[in-house]
Amino acid sequence: MATQWSHDQVQALGVRTDLTTAGQVLGISRATVYELAKRDQLPFPVLRLGKKYVVPVNGLMEALGMSSSQPIPAA
């Protein structure tokens, strides 16, 4: 069963998170989120630091329109 992420849960991730967790927030698989990152097709900023992808949580929240504490349903 897919998890729904609330505003507070996403905000609790801190300043940044990894790409896998960002994919979980979106409700998409690890393989899919990595493929979309490689194609630069994600709706939020993704930074490549060496071999790692880093996602600024603020950008993720903005892309999801998380301005309230209502949960965002996973796909």
C-alpha positions, -999 to 999 in steps of 0.1 A, spaced: 0 0 0 13 35 -9 20 59 19 6 94 19 30 121 29 18 151 49 34 186 47 49 180 82 64 146 71 80 161 40 93 191 59 107 168 86 131 154 60 152 185 65 169 207 40 177 180 15 168 143 8 179 116 -15 163 108 -48 148 75 -36 129 93 -8 117 120 -32 104 92 -54 85 77 -24 69 111 -18 58 112 -54 46 76 -52 70 63 -80 95 36 -80 133 40 -74 140 29 -110 116 54 -124 127 84 -103 163 77 -113 154 75 -150 135 107 -148 164 124 -130 188 113 -157 165 128 -184 160 160 -163 122 154 -163 114 158 -127 92 187 -116 116 197 -88 153 206 -87 178 177 -85 215 183 -78 241 158 -90 270 156 -65 295 132 -78 276 99 -82 248 110 -58 216 129 -65 204 154 -39 169 169 -38 163 202 -19 132 195 1 119 231 -4 119 226 -41 101 192 -38 74 208 -16 69 237 -40 66 213 -69 39 194 -50 20 225 -40 24 216 -4 12 248 13 -11 232 38 -9 202 61 -32 181 39 -16 148 29 -6 143 -8 -19 110 -20 7 87 -35 0 74 -70 
